[in-house]
């Protein structure tokens, strides 16, 4: 994959991330409140619910967790 393809892929991932972020974060709040899983295991739930890659699922989870860290500080 050349640099242009990598840059294009990164832009598409960022666009997908931003479009779905609020919906995924709401889903993660509901998942946390349900106690259905330890949130460190939520990547598989995100993948299944939103049909996205494992990489993208991790991005969502890390960003969501970062929000909790930021609130504590």
CHARMM-style PDB file with segment names, atoms N, HN, CA, C and O in Angstrom:
ATOM      1  N   UNK     1       0.853  -1.175   0.000  1.00  0.00      PROA
ATOM      2  CA  UNK     1       0.000   0.000   0.000  1.00  0.00      PROA
ATOM      3  C   UNK     1       0.900   1.239   0.000  1.00  0.00      PROA
ATOM      4  O   UNK     1       1.793   1.367   0.838  1.00  0.00      PROA
ATOM      5  N   UNK     2       0.661   2.130  -0.929  1.00  0.00      PROA
ATOM      6  HN  UNK     2      -0.065   2.027  -1.610  1.00  0.00      PROA
ATOM      7  CA  UNK     2       1.487   3.329  -0.980  1.00  0.00      PROA
ATOM      8  C   UNK     2       0.946   4.409  -0.038  1.00  0.00      PROA
ATOM      9  O   UNK     2      -0.102   4.239   0.585  1.00  0.00      PROA
ATOM     10  N   UNK     3       1.668   5.500   0.053  1.00  0.00      PROA
ATOM     11  HN  UNK     3       2.519   5.638  -0.453  1.00  0.00      PROA
ATOM     12  CA  UNK     3       1.311   6.576   0.997  1.00  0.00      PROA
ATOM     13  C   UNK     3      -0.058   7.178   0.714  1.00  0.00      PROA
ATOM     14  O   UNK     3      -0.799   7.487   1.647  1.00  0.00      PROA
ATOM     15  N   UNK     4      -0.402   7.349  -0.549  1.00  0.00      PROA
ATOM     16  HN  UNK     4       0.200   7.099  -1.307  1.00  0.00      PROA
ATOM     17  CA  UNK     4      -1.699   7.938  -0.901  1.00  0.00      PROA
ATOM     18  C   UNK     4      -2.828   7.016  -0.451  1.00  0.00      PROA
ATOM     19  O   UNK     4      -3.832   7.480   0.090  1.00  0.00      PROA
ATOM     20  N   UNK     5      -2.670   5.720  -0.671  1.00  0.00      PROA
ATOM     21  HN  UNK     5      -1.855   5.342  -1.111  1.00  0.00      PROA
ATOM     22  CA  UNK     5      -3.693   4.764  -0.239  1.00  0.00      PROA
ATOM     23  C   UNK     5      -3.818   4.754   1.277  1.00  0.00      PROA
ATOM     24  O   UNK     5      -4.927   4.683   1.806  1.00  0.00      PROA
ATOM     25  N   UNK     6      -2.687   4.825   1.984  1.00  0.00      PROA
ATOM     26  HN  UNK     6      -1.786   4.883   1.554  1.00  0.00      PROA
ATOM     27  CA  UNK     6      -2.719   4.865   3.453  1.00  0.00      PROA
ATOM     28  C   UNK     6      -3.405   6.119   3.954  1.00  0.00      PROA
ATOM     29  O   UNK     6      -4.209   6.069   4.884  1.00  0.00      PROA
ATOM     30  N   UNK     7      -3.088   7.240   3.337  1.00  0.00      PROA
ATOM     31  HN  UNK     7      -2.435   7.281   2.581  1.00  0.00      PROA
ATOM     32  CA  UNK     7      -3.712   8.506   3.738  1.00  0.00      PROA
ATOM     33  C   UNK     7      -5.215   8.482   3.477  1.00  0.00      PROA
ATOM     34  O   UNK     7      -6.003   8.949   4.299  1.00  0.00      PROA
ATOM     35  N   UNK     8      -5.604   7.939   2.337  1.00  0.00      PROA
ATOM     36  HN  UNK     8      -4.964   7.559   1.668  1.00  0.00      PROA
ATOM     37  CA  UNK     8      -7.023   7.832   2.005  1.00  0.00      PROA
ATOM     38  C   UNK     8      -7.738   6.929   2.995  1.00  0.00      PROA
ATOM     39  O   UNK     8      -8.830   7.254   3.459  1.00  0.00      PROA
ATOM     40  N   UNK     9      -7.131   5.801   3.320  1.00  0.00      PROA
ATOM     41  HN  UNK     9      -6.243   5.537   2.943  1.00  0.00      PROA
ATOM     42  CA  UNK     9      -7.720   4.876   4.293  1.00  0.00      PROA
ATOM     43  C   UNK     9      -7.872   5.549   5.659  1.00  0.00      PROA
ATOM     44  O   UNK     9      -8.900   5.396   6.319  1.00  0.00      PROA
ATOM     45  N   UNK    10      -6.859   6.285   6.074  1.00  0.00      PROA
ATOM     46  HN  UNK    10      -6.024   6.410   5.538  1.00  0.00      PROA
ATOM     47  CA  UNK    10      -6.920   6.977   7.361  1.00  0.00      PROA
ATOM     48  C   UNK    10      -8.045   8.012   7.383  1.00  0.00      PROA
ATOM     49  O   UNK    10      -8.755   8.139   8.381  1.00  0.00      PROA
ATOM     50  N   UNK    11      -8.206   8.744   6.292  1.00  0.00      PROA
ATOM     51  HN  UNK    11      -7.629   8.640   5.481  1.00  0.00      PROA
ATOM     52  CA  UNK    11      -9.285   9.738   6.220  1.00  0.00      PROA
ATOM     53  C   UNK    11     -10.657   9.079   6.275  1.00  0.00      PROA
ATOM     54  O   UNK    11     -11.563   9.575   6.945  1.00  0.00      PROA
ATOM     55  N   UNK    12     -10.809   7.963   5.571  1.00  0.00      PROA
ATOM     56  HN  UNK    12     -10.073   7.560   5.027  1.00  0.00      PROA
ATOM     57  CA  UNK    12     -12.077   7.236   5.595  1.00  0.00      PROA
ATOM     58  C   UNK    12     -12.379   6.702   6.994  1.00  0.00      PROA
ATOM     59  O   UNK    12     -13.521   6.756   7.451  1.00  0.00      PROA
ATOM     60  N   UNK    13     -11.354   6.189   7.670  1.00  0.00      PROA
ATOM     61  HN  UNK    13     -10.426   6.146   7.299  1.00  0.00      PROA
ATOM     62  CA  UNK    13     -11.547   5.700   9.040  1.00  0.00      PROA
ATOM     63  C   UNK    13     -11.935   6.836   9.968  1.00  0.00      PROA
ATOM     64  O   UNK    13     -12.814   6.670  10.814  1.00  0.00      PROA
ATOM     65  N   UNK    14     -11.292   7.987   9.821  1.00  0.00      PROA
ATOM     66  HN  UNK    14     -10.578   8.122   9.134  1.00  0.00      PROA
ATOM     67  CA  UNK    14     -11.628   9.136  10.669  1.00  0.00      PROA
ATOM     68  C   UNK    14     -13.059   9.587  10.425  1.00  0.00      PROA
ATOM     69  O   UNK    14     -13.776   9.926  11.367  1.00  0.00      PROA
ATOM     70  N   UNK    15     -13.477   9.594   9.168  1.00  0.00      PROA
ATOM     71  HN  UNK    15     -12.895   9.319   8.403  1.00  0.00      PROA
ATOM     72  CA  UNK    15     -14.842   9.991   8.843  1.00  0.00      PROA
ATOM     73  C   UNK    15     -15.841   9.013   9.456  1.00  0.00      PROA
ATOM     74  O   UNK    15     -16.836   9.428  10.052  1.00  0.00      PROA
ATOM     75  N   UNK    16     -15.574   7.709   9.308  1.00  0.00      PROA
ATOM     76  HN  UNK    16     -14.767   7.372   8.824  1.00  0.00      PROA
ATOM     77  CA  UNK    16     -16.447   6.685   9.900  1.00  0.00      PROA
ATOM     78  C   UNK    16     -16.492   6.845  11.413  1.00  0.00      PROA
ATOM     79  O   UNK    16     -17.565   6.791  12.014  1.00  0.00      PROA
ATOM     80  N   UNK    17     -15.333   7.041  12.029  1.00  0.00      PROA
ATOM     81  HN  UNK    17     -14.461   7.085  11.540  1.00  0.00      PROA
ATOM     82  CA  UNK    17     -15.251   7.202  13.480  1.00  0.00      PROA
ATOM     83  C   UNK    17     -16.113   8.366  13.935  1.00  0.00      PROA
ATOM     84  O   UNK    17     -16.917   8.222  14.856  1.00  0.00      PROA
ATOM     85  N   UNK    18     -15.955   9.501  13.307  1.00  0.00      PROA
ATOM     86  HN  UNK    18     -15.302   9.618  12.559  1.00  0.00      PROA
ATOM     87  CA  UNK    18     -16.693  10.696  13.716  1.00  0.00      PROA
ATOM     88  C   UNK    18     -18.188  10.581  13.476  1.00  0.00      PROA
ATOM     89  O   UNK    18     -18.984  11.096  14.261  1.00  0.00      PROA
ATOM     90  N   UNK    19     -18.582   9.907  12.392  1.00  0.00      PROA
ATOM     91  HN  UNK    19     -17.936   9.489  11.753  1.00  0.00      PROA
ATOM     92  CA  UNK    19     -20.003   9.751  12.094  1.00  0.00      PROA
ATOM     93  C   UNK    19     -20.712   8.884  13.126  1.00  0.00      PROA
ATOM     94  O   UNK    19     -21.871   9.135  13.454  1.00  0.00      PROA
ATOM     95  N   UNK    20     -20.032   7.875  13.636  1.00  0.00      PROA
ATOM     96  HN  UNK    20     -19.090   7.671  13.369  1.00  0.00      PROA
ATOM     97  CA  UNK    20     -20.669   6.891  14.511  1.00  0.00      PROA
ATOM     98  C   UNK    20     -20.335   7.055  15.988  1.00  0.00      PROA
ATOM     99  O   UNK    20     -20.891   6.350  16.830  1.00  0.00      PROA
ATOM    100  N   UNK    21     -19.444   7.968  16.307  1.00  0.00      PROA
ATOM    101  HN  UNK    21     -18.993   8.541  15.623  1.00  0.00      PROA
ATOM    102  CA  UNK    21     -18.929   8.076  17.670  1.00  0.00      PROA
ATOM    103  C   UNK    21     -20.034   8.246  18.711  1.00  0.00      PROA
ATOM    104  O   UNK    21     -20.039   7.525  19.709  1.00  0.00      PROA
ATOM    105  N   UNK    22     -20.948   9.154  18.517  1.00  0.00      PROA
ATOM    106  HN  UNK    22     -20.945   9.740  17.706  1.00  0.00      PROA
ATOM    107  CA  UNK    22     -21.990   9.402  19.519  1.00  0.00      PROA
ATOM    108  C   UNK    22     -22.856   8.169  19.742  1.00  0.00      PROA
ATOM    109  O   UNK    22     -23.179   7.823  20.878  1.00  0.00      PROA
ATOM    110  N   UNK    23     -23.227   7.516  18.657  1.00  0.00      PROA
ATOM    111  HN  UNK    23     -22.965   7.797  17.734  1.00  0.00      PROA
ATOM    112  CA  UNK    23     -24.058   6.316  18.762  1.00  0.00      PROA
ATOM    113  C   UNK    23     -23.313   5.190  19.491  1.00  0.00      PROA
ATOM    114  O   UNK    23     -23.885   4.494  20.330  1.00  0.00      PROA
ATOM    115  N   UNK    24     -22.039   5.025  19.159  1.00  0.00      PROA
ATOM    116  HN  UNK    24     -21.574   5.590  18.477  1.00  0.00      PROA
ATOM    117  CA  UNK    24     -21.241   3.983  19.822  1.00  0.00      PROA
ATOM    118  C   UNK    24     -21.075   4.316  21.301  1.00  0.00      PROA
ATOM    119  O   UNK    24     -21.178   3.425  22.144  1.00  0.00      PROA
ATOM    120  N   UNK    25     -20.823   5.563  21.626  1.00  0.00      PROA
ATOM    121  HN  UNK    25     -20.739   6.287  20.941  1.00  0.00      PROA
ATOM    122  CA  UNK    25     -20.645   5.947  23.028  1.00  0.00      PROA
ATOM    123  C   UNK    25     -21.925   5.708  23.831  1.00  0.00      PROA
ATOM    124  O   UNK    25     -21.860   5.258  24.974  1.00  0.00      PROA
ATOM    125  N   UNK    26     -23.080   6.003  23.250  1.00  0.00      PROA
ATOM    126  HN  UNK    26     -23.133   6.369  22.321  1.00  0.00      PROA
ATOM    127  CA  UNK    26     -24.345   5.714  23.929  1.00  0.00      PROA
ATOM    128  C   UNK    26     -24.494   4.212  24.159  1.00  0.00      PROA
ATOM    129  O   UNK    26     -24.912   3.774  25.230  1.00  0.00      PROA
ATOM    130  N   UNK    27     -24.148   3.440  23.146  1.00  0.00      PROA
ATOM    131  HN  UNK    27     -23.808   3.797  22.275  1.00  0.00      PROA
ATOM    132  CA  UNK    27     -24.199   1.983  23.262  1.00  0.00      PROA
ATOM    133  C   UNK    27     -23.276   1.507  24.385  1.00  0.00      PROA
ATOM    134  O   UNK    27     -23.650   0.634  25.168  1.00  0.00      PROA
ATOM    135  N   UNK    28     -22.081   2.073  24.463  1.00  0.00      PROA
ATOM    136  HN  UNK    28     -21.777   2.782  23.827  1.00  0.00      PROA
ATOM    137  CA  UNK    28     -21.128   1.665  25.503  1.00  0.00      PROA
ATOM    138  C   UNK    28     -21.641   2.015  26.895  1.00  0.00      PROA
ATOM    139  O   UNK    28     -21.429   1.255  27.840  1.00  0.00      PROA
ATOM    140  N   UNK    29     -22.303   3.136  27.032  1.00  0.00      PROA
ATOM    141  HN  UNK    29     -22.476   3.754  26.265  1.00  0.00      PROA
ATOM    142  CA  UNK    29     -22.893   3.502  28.332  1.00  0.00      PROA
ATOM    143  C   UNK    29     -23.943   2.478  28.744  1.00  0.00      PROA
ATOM    144  O   UNK    29     -23.989   2.037  29.892  1.00  0.00      PROA
ATOM    145  N   UNK    30     -24.785   2.112  27.780  1.00  0.00      PROA
ATOM    146  HN  UNK    30     -24.748   2.471  26.847  1.00  0.00      PROA
ATOM    147  CA  UNK    30     -25.819   1.112  28.068  1.00  0.00      PROA
ATOM    148  C   UNK    30     -25.197  -0.239  28.403  1.00  0.00      PROA
ATOM    149  O   UNK    30     -25.658  -0.935  29.308  1.00  0.00      PROA
ATOM    150  N   UNK    31     -24.155  -0.604  27.673  1.00  0.00      PROA
ATOM    151  HN  UNK    31     -23.781  -0.039  26.938  1.00  0.00      PROA
ATOM    152  CA  UNK    31     -23.469  -1.869  27.927  1.00  0.00      PROA
ATOM    153  C   UNK    31     -22.847  -1.862  29.321  1.00  0.00      PROA
ATOM    154  O   UNK    31     -22.944  -2.847  30.053  1.00  0.00      PROA
ATOM    155  N   UNK    32     -22.217  -0.763  29.683  1.00  0.00      PROA
ATOM    156  HN  UNK    32     -22.139   0.037  29.089  1.00  0.00      PROA
ATOM    157  CA  UNK    32     -21.605  -0.647  31.017  1.00  0.00      PROA
ATOM    158  C   UNK    32     -22.652  -0.782  32.105  1.00  0.00      PROA
ATOM    159  O   UNK    32     -22.456  -1.506  33.080  1.00  0.00      PROA
ATOM    160  N   UNK    33     -23.766  -0.082  31.935  1.00  0.00      PROA
ATOM    161  HN  UNK    33     -23.925   0.506  31.142  1.00  0.00      PROA
ATOM    162  CA  UNK    33     -24.828  -0.115  32.936  1.00  0.00      PROA
ATOM    163  C   UNK    33     -25.479  -1.488  33.045  1.00  0.00      PROA
ATOM    164  O   UNK    33     -25.969  -1.860  34.111  1.00  0.00      PROA
ATOM    165  N   UNK    34     -25.488  -2.244  31.951  1.00  0.00      PROA
ATOM    166  HN  UNK    34     -25.091  -1.943  31.084  1.00  0.00      PROA
ATOM    167  CA  UNK    34     -26.106  -3.581  31.966  1.00  0.00      PROA
ATOM    168  C   UNK    34     -25.266  -4.592  32.739  1.00  0.00      PROA
ATOM    169  O   UNK    34     -25.794  -5.585  33.240  1.00  0.00      PROA
ATOM    170  N   UNK    35     -23.959  -4.342  32.839  1.00  0.00      PROA
ATOM    171  HN  UNK    35     -23.530  -3.535  32.433  1.00  0.00      PROA
ATOM    172  CA  UNK    35     -23.069  -5.285  33.508  1.00  0.00      PROA
ATOM    173  C   UNK    35     -22.838  -6.557  32.706  1.00  0.00      PROA
ATOM    174  O   UNK    35     -22.329  -7.546  33.234  1.00  0.00      PROA
ATOM    175  N   UNK    36     -23.207  -6.532  31.444  1.00  0.00      PROA
ATOM    176  HN  UNK    36     -23.620  -5.729  31.015  1.00  0.00      PROA
ATOM    177  CA  UNK    36     -23.099  -7.714  30.594  1.00  0.00      PROA
ATOM    178  C   UNK    36     -21.652  -8.147  30.367  1.00  0.00      PROA
ATOM    179  O   UNK    36     -21.390  -9.330  30.150  1.00  0.00      PROA
ATOM    180  N   UNK    37     -20.719  -7.212  30.415  1.00  0.00      PROA
ATOM    181  HN  UNK    37     -20.931  -6.251  30.591  1.00  0.00      PROA
ATOM    182  CA  UNK    37     -19.314  -7.535  30.193  1.00  0.00      PROA
ATOM    183  C   UNK    37     -18.432  -6.546  30.928  1.00  0.00      PROA
ATOM    184  O   UNK    37     -18.842  -5.425  31.228  1.00  0.00      PROA
ATOM    185  N   UNK    38     -17.217  -6.978  31.212  1.00  0.00      PROA
ATOM    186  HN  UNK    38     -16.883  -7.888  30.968  1.00  0.00      PROA
ATOM    187  CA  UNK    38     -16.181  -6.064  31.660  1.00  0.00      PROA
ATOM    188  C   UNK    38     -15.884  -5.163  30.464  1.00  0.00      PROA
ATOM    189  O   UNK    38     -15.746  -5.660  29.346  1.00  0.00      PROA
ATOM    190  N   UNK    39     -15.786  -3.883  30.668  1.00  0.00      PROA
ATOM    191  HN  UNK    39     -15.899  -3.480  31.576  1.00  0.00      PROA
ATOM    192  CA  UNK    39     -15.657  -2.968  29.539  1.00  0.00      PROA
ATOM    193  C   UNK    39     -14.373  -3.172  28.751  1.00  0.00      PROA
ATOM    194  O   UNK    39     -14.293  -2.753  27.597  1.00  0.00      PROA
ATOM    195  N   UNK    40     -13.372  -3.801  29.341  1.00  0.00      PROA
ATOM    196  HN  UNK    40     -13.437  -4.142  30.279  1.00  0.00      PROA
ATOM    197  CA  UNK    40     -12.172  -4.102  28.570  1.00  0.00      PROA
ATOM    198  C   UNK    40     -12.457  -5.159  27.510  1.00  0.00      PROA
ATOM    199  O   UNK    40     -11.671  -5.320  26.576  1.00  0.00      PROA
ATOM    200  N   UNK    41     -13.563  -5.877  27.637  1.00  0.00      PROA
ATOM    201  HN  UNK    41     -14.201  -5.746  28.395  1.00  0.00      PROA
ATOM    202  CA  UNK    41     -13.978  -6.869  26.652  1.00  0.00      PROA
ATOM    203  C   UNK    41     -15.021  -6.347  25.681  1.00  0.00      PROA
ATOM    204  O   UNK    41     -15.620  -7.128  24.942  1.00  0.00      PROA
ATOM    205  N   UNK    42     -15.246  -5.058  25.669  1.00  0.00      PROA
ATOM    206  HN  UNK    42     -14.760  -4.423  26.270  1.00  0.00      PROA
ATOM    207  CA  UNK    42     -16.325  -4.478  24.865  1.00  0.00      PROA
ATOM    208  C   UNK    42     -16.017  -4.416  23.370  1.00  0.00      PROA
ATOM    209  O   UNK    42     -16.924  -4.193  22.568  1.00  0.00      PROA
ATOM    210  N   UNK    43     -14.771  -4.606  22.987  1.00  0.00      PROA
ATOM    211  HN  UNK    43     -14.035  -4.788  23.638  1.00  0.00      PROA
ATOM    212  CA  UNK    43     -14.407  -4.520  21.567  1.00  0.00      PROA
ATOM    213  C   UNK    43     -15.250  -5.475  20.729  1.00  0.00      PROA
ATOM    214  O   UNK    43     -15.753  -5.089  19.673  1.00  0.00      PROA
ATOM    215  N   UNK    44     -15.408  -6.699  21.180  1.00  0.00      PROA
ATOM    216  HN  UNK    44     -15.000  -7.012  22.038  1.00  0.00      PROA
ATOM    217  CA  UNK    44     -16.193  -7.677  20.418  1.00  0.00      PROA
ATOM    218  C   UNK    44     -17.658  -7.262  20.322  1.00  0.00      PROA
ATOM    219  O   UNK    44     -18.295  -7.490  19.293  1.00  0.00      PROA
ATOM    220  N   UNK    45     -18.195  -6.663  21.367  1.00  0.00      PROA
ATOM    221  HN  UNK    45     -17.678  -6.478  22.203  1.00  0.00      PROA
ATOM    222  CA  UNK    45     -19.578  -6.190  21.348  1.00  0.00      PROA
ATOM    223  C   UNK    45     -19.744  -5.058  20.328  1.00  0.00      PROA
ATOM    224  O   UNK    45     -20.723  -5.023  19.583  1.00  0.00      PROA
ATOM    225  N   UNK    46     -18.782  -4.138  20.302  1.00  0.00      PROA
ATOM    226  HN  UNK    46     -17.986  -4.166  20.907  1.00  0.00      PROA
ATOM    227  CA  UNK    46     -18.831  -3.028  19.345  1.00  0.00      PROA
ATOM    228  C   UNK    46     -18.774  -3.562  17.917  1.00  0.00      PROA
ATOM    229  O   UNK    46     -19.547  -3.148  17.052  1.00  0.00      PROA
ATOM    230  N   UNK    47     -17.850  -4.482  17.689  1.00  0.00      PROA
ATOM    231  HN  UNK    47     -17.222  -4.818  18.391  1.00  0.00      PROA
ATOM    232  CA  UNK    47     -17.713  -5.074  16.352  1.00  0.00      PROA
ATOM    233  C   UNK    47     -19.024  -5.696  15.892  1.00  0.00      PROA
ATOM    234  O   UNK    47     -19.466  -5.464  14.767  1.00  0.00      PROA
ATOM    235  N   UNK    48     -19.637  -6.472  16.750  1.00  0.00      PROA
ATOM    236  HN  UNK    48     -19.278  -6.660  17.664  1.00  0.00      PROA
ATOM    237  CA  UNK    48     -20.873  -7.164  16.387  1.00  0.00      PROA
ATOM    238  C   UNK    48     -22.028  -6.183  16.175  1.00  0.00      PROA
ATOM    239  O   UNK    48     -22.798  -6.323  15.225  1.00  0.00      PROA
ATOM    240  N   UNK    49     -22.142  -5.208  17.046  1.00  0.00      PROA
ATOM    241  HN  UNK    49     -21.516  -5.095  17.817  1.00  0.00      PROA
ATOM    242  CA  UNK    49     -23.271  -4.272  16.985  1.00  0.00      PROA
ATOM    243  C   UNK    49     -23.169  -3.309  15.800  1.00  0.00      PROA
ATOM    244  O   UNK    49     -24.179  -2.982  15.175  1.00  0.00      PROA
ATOM    245  N   UNK    50     -21.953  -2.856  15.492  1.00  0.00      PROA
ATOM    246  HN  UNK    50     -21.133  -3.122  15.999  1.00  0.00      PROA
ATOM    247  CA  UNK    50     -21.783  -1.815  14.483  1.00  0.00      PROA
ATOM    248  C   UNK    50     -21.092  -2.300  13.206  1.00  0.00      PROA
ATOM    249  O   UNK    50     -20.826  -1.515  12.295  1.00  0.00      PROA
ATOM    250  N   UNK    51     -20.807  -3.598  13.153  1.00  0.00      PROA
ATOM    251  HN  UNK    51     -21.023  -4.236  13.893  1.00  0.00      PROA
ATOM    252  CA  UNK    51     -20.188  -4.206  11.972  1.00  0.00      PROA
ATOM    253  C   UNK    51     -18.969  -3.415  11.508  1.00  0.00      PROA
ATOM    254  O   UNK    51     -18.862  -3.030  10.343  1.00  0.00      PROA
ATOM    255  N   UNK    52     -18.061  -3.185  12.439  1.00  0.00      PROA
ATOM    256  HN  UNK    52     -18.147  -3.497  13.385  1.00  0.00      PROA
ATOM    257  CA  UNK    52     -16.837  -2.473  12.103  1.00  0.00      PROA
ATOM    258  C   UNK    52     -15.637  -3.357  12.435  1.00  0.00      PROA
ATOM    259  O   UNK    52     -15.779  -4.412  13.054  1.00  0.00      PROA
ATOM    260  N   UNK    53     -14.479  -2.920  12.023  1.00  0.00      PROA
ATOM    261  HN  UNK    53     -14.364  -2.063  11.520  1.00  0.00      PROA
ATOM    262  CA  UNK    53     -13.262  -3.708  12.228  1.00  0.00      PROA
ATOM    263  C   UNK    53     -12.855  -3.715  13.703  1.00  0.00      PROA
ATOM    264  O   UNK    53     -13.314  -2.896  14.499  1.00  0.00      PROA
ATOM    265  N   UNK    54     -11.998  -4.643  14.033  1.00  0.00      PROA
ATOM    266  HN  UNK    54     -11.625  -5.309  13.386  1.00  0.00      PROA
ATOM    267  CA  UNK    54     -11.480  -4.709  15.392  1.00  0.00      PROA
ATOM    268  C   UNK    54     -10.686  -3.441  15.709  1.00  0.00      PROA
ATOM    269  O   UNK    54     -10.753  -2.916  16.820  1.00  0.00      PROA
ATOM    270  N   UNK    55      -9.937  -2.962  14.723  1.00  0.00      PROA
ATOM    271  HN  UNK    55      -9.882  -3.389  13.821  1.00  0.00      PROA
ATOM    272  CA  UNK    55      -9.161  -1.729  14.897  1.00  0.00      PROA
ATOM    273  C   UNK    55     -10.081  -0.552  15.232  1.00  0.00      PROA
ATOM    274  O   UNK    55      -9.818   0.211  16.162  1.00  0.00      PROA
ATOM    275  N   UNK    56     -11.163  -0.418  14.462  1.00  0.00      PROA
ATOM    276  HN  UNK    56     -11.377  -1.038  13.707  1.00  0.00      PROA
ATOM    277  CA  UNK    56     -12.092   0.689  14.697  1.00  0.00      PROA
ATOM    278  C   UNK    56     -12.790   0.522  16.046  1.00  0.00      PROA
ATOM    279  O   UNK    56     -13.008   1.503  16.757  1.00  0.00      PROA
ATOM    280  N   UNK    57     -13.137  -0.700  16.394  1.00  0.00      PROA
ATOM    281  HN  UNK    57     -12.960  -1.496  15.816  1.00  0.00      PROA
ATOM    282  CA  UNK    57     -13.777  -0.962  17.685  1.00  0.00      PROA
ATOM    283  C   UNK    57     -12.868  -0.548  18.832  1.00  0.00      PROA
ATOM    284  O   UNK    57     -13.323   0.035  19.816  1.00  0.00      PROA
ATOM    285  N   UNK    58     -11.602  -0.847  18.702  1.00  0.00      PROA
ATOM    286  HN  UNK    58     -11.233  -1.321  17.903  1.00  0.00      PROA
ATOM    287  CA  UNK    58     -10.634  -0.438  19.736  1.00  0.00      PROA
ATOM    288  C   UNK    58     -10.543   1.075  19.829  1.00  0.00      PROA
ATOM    289  O   UNK    58     -10.459   1.629  20.925  1.00  0.00      PROA
ATOM    290  N   UNK    59     -10.559   1.746  18.682  1.00  0.00      PROA
ATOM    291  HN  UNK    59     -10.628   1.295  17.792  1.00  0.00      PROA
ATOM    292  CA  UNK    59     -10.509   3.215  18.694  1.00  0.00      PROA
ATOM    293  C   UNK    59     -11.684   3.794  19.463  1.00  0.00      PROA
ATOM    294  O   UNK    59     -11.522   4.702  20.278  1.00  0.00      PROA
ATOM    295  N   UNK    60     -12.878   3.252  19.194  1.00  0.00      PROA
ATOM    296  HN  UNK    60     -13.010   2.514  18.532  1.00  0.00      PROA
ATOM    297  CA  UNK    60     -14.061   3.727  19.908  1.00  0.00      PROA
ATOM    298  C   UNK    60     -13.922   3.499  21.409  1.00  0.00      PROA
ATOM    299  O   UNK    60     -14.185   4.399  22.207  1.00  0.00      PROA
ATOM    300  N   UNK    61     -13.511   2.297  21.788  1.00  0.00      PROA
ATOM    301  HN  UNK    61     -13.297   1.566  21.141  1.00  0.00      PROA
ATOM    302  CA  UNK    61     -13.412   1.970  23.207  1.00  0.00      PROA
ATOM    303  C   UNK    61     -12.379   2.840  23.907  1.00  0.00      PROA
ATOM    304  O   UNK    61     -12.635   3.348  24.999  1.00  0.00      PROA
ATOM    305  N   UNK    62     -11.229   3.016  23.299  1.00  0.00      PROA
ATOM    306  HN  UNK    62     -11.020   2.603  22.413  1.00  0.00      PROA
ATOM    307  CA  UNK    62     -10.180   3.853  23.896  1.00  0.00      PROA
ATOM    308  C   UNK    62     -10.663   5.290  24.051  1.00  0.00      PROA
ATOM    309  O   UNK    62     -10.437   5.913  25.088  1.00  0.00      PROA
ATOM    310  N   UNK    63     -11.328   5.819  23.024  1.00  0.00      PROA
ATOM    311  HN  UNK    63     -11.512   5.313  22.181  1.00  0.00      PROA
ATOM    312  CA  UNK    63     -11.836   7.199  23.105  1.00  0.00      PROA
ATOM    313  C   UNK    63     -12.895   7.319  24.193  1.00  0.00      PROA
ATOM    314  O   UNK    63     -12.915   8.303  24.934  1.00  0.00      PROA
ATOM    315  N   UNK    64     -13.773   6.328  24.294  1.00  0.00      PROA
ATOM    316  HN  UNK    64     -13.756   5.530  23.692  1.00  0.00      PROA
ATOM    317  CA  UNK    64     -14.815   6.345  25.319  1.00  0.00      PROA
ATOM    318  C   UNK    64     -14.192   6.295  26.710  1.00  0.00      PROA
ATOM    319  O   UNK    64     -14.586   7.054  27.596  1.00  0.00      PROA
ATOM    320  N   UNK    65     -13.225   5.410  26.905  1.00  0.00      PROA
ATOM    321  HN  UNK    65     -12.904   4.794  26.185  1.00  0.00      PROA
ATOM    322  CA  UNK    65     -12.544   5.300  28.199  1.00  0.00      PROA
ATOM    323  C   UNK    65     -11.778   6.577  28.526  1.00  0.00      PROA
ATOM    324  O   UNK    65     -11.717   6.982  29.687  1.00  0.00      PROA
ATOM    325  N   UNK    66     -11.197   7.210  27.520  1.00  0.00      PROA
ATOM    326  HN  UNK    66     -11.246   6.881  26.577  1.00  0.00      PROA
ATOM    327  CA  UNK    66     -10.461   8.453  27.730  1.00  0.00      PROA
ATOM    328  C   UNK    66     -11.394   9.525  28.275  1.00  0.00      PROA
ATOM    329  O   UNK    66     -10.975  10.362  29.075  1.00  0.00      PROA
ATOM    330  N   UNK    67     -12.645   9.507  27.853  1.00  0.00      PROA
ATOM    331  HN  UNK    67     -12.985   8.828  27.203  1.00  0.00      PROA
ATOM    332  CA  UNK    67     -13.616  10.467  28.374  1.00  0.00      PROA
ATOM    333  C   UNK    67     -13.803  10.326  29.881  1.00  0.00      PROA
ATOM    334  O   UNK    67     -13.956  11.325  30.584  1.00  0.00      PROA
ATOM    335  N   UNK    68     -13.792   9.107  30.371  1.00  0.00      PROA
ATOM    336  HN  UNK    68     -13.668   8.296  29.800  1.00  0.00      PROA
ATOM    337  CA  UNK    68     -13.905   8.879  31.813  1.00  0.00      PROA
ATOM    338  C   UNK    68     -12.634   9.355  32.522  1.00  0.00      PROA
ATOM    339  O   UNK    68     -12.704   9.945  33.600  1.00  0.00      PROA
ATOM    340  N   UNK    69     -11.495   9.100  31.923  1.00  0.00      PROA
ATOM    341  HN  UNK    69     -11.437   8.621  31.047  1.00  0.00      PROA
ATOM    342  CA  UNK    69     -10.236   9.550  32.520  1.00  0.00      PROA
ATOM    343  C   UNK    69     -10.195  11.072  32.601  1.00  0.00      PROA
ATOM    344  O   UNK    69      -9.772  11.640  33.608  1.00  0.00      PROA
ATOM    345  N   UNK    70     -10.642  11.725  31.527  1.00  0.00      PROA
ATOM    346  HN  UNK    70     -10.986  11.263  30.709  1.00  0.00      PROA
ATOM    347  CA  UNK    70     -10.647  13.194  31.500  1.00  0.00      PROA
ATOM    348  C   UNK    70     -11.575  13.772  32.560  1.00  0.00      PROA
ATOM    349  O   UNK    70     -11.271  14.807  33.152  1.00  0.00      PROA
ATOM    350  N   UNK    71     -12.713  13.108  32.805  1.00  0.00      PROA
ATOM    351  HN  UNK    71     -12.960  12.267  32.323  1.00  0.00      PROA
ATOM    352  CA  UNK    71     -13.652  13.574  33.825  1.00  0.00      PROA
ATOM    353  C   UNK    71     -13.056  13.505  35.225  1.00  0.00      PROA
ATOM    354  O   UNK    71     -13.349  14.344  36.077  1.00  0.00      PROA
ATOM    355  N   UNK    72     -12.216  12.496  35.456  1.00  0.00      PROA
ATOM    356  HN  UNK    72     -11.978  11.814  34.764  1.00  0.00      PROA
ATOM    357  CA  UNK    72     -11.608  12.307  36.773  1.00  0.00      PROA
ATOM    358  C   UNK    72     -10.552  13.368  37.062  1.00  0.00      PROA
ATOM    359  O   UNK    72     -10.318  13.713  38.220  1.00  0.00      PROA
ATOM    360  N   UNK    73      -9.921  13.880  36.028  1.00  0.00      PROA
ATOM    361  HN  UNK    73     -10.112  13.600  35.087  1.00  0.00      PROA
ATOM    362  CA  UNK    73      -8.816  14.835  36.205  1.00  0.00      PROA
ATOM    363  C   UNK    73      -9.271  16.231  36.349  1.00  0.00      PROA
ATOM    364  OT1 UNK    73      -8.450  17.135  36.505  1.00  0.00      PROA
TER     365      UNK     73
END
